[in-house]
Amino acid sequence: MDLVTSAVNFKQAQLASQVQYAVAAKIMDQQKQMGASVLKLLDAASTGPAKAGDALVAAATGLGGSIDAYG
């Protein structure tokens, strides 16, 4: 191989490496965003039933229905 071919091959390898790093960074960014979305979903799922359960208990037991607000 001559010097020109070696230089061209080196540049091609360098470019391929840069592309691979860019793709890996994009995939990691998407996974980070997906992880944040999953955490929000889990948080909503864990707080939702508790709030809904409180409302159901209040409706079933009549809590708050017999409050004397007139004194």
Beta strands, then each sheet from edge to edge (+ up, - down):
end
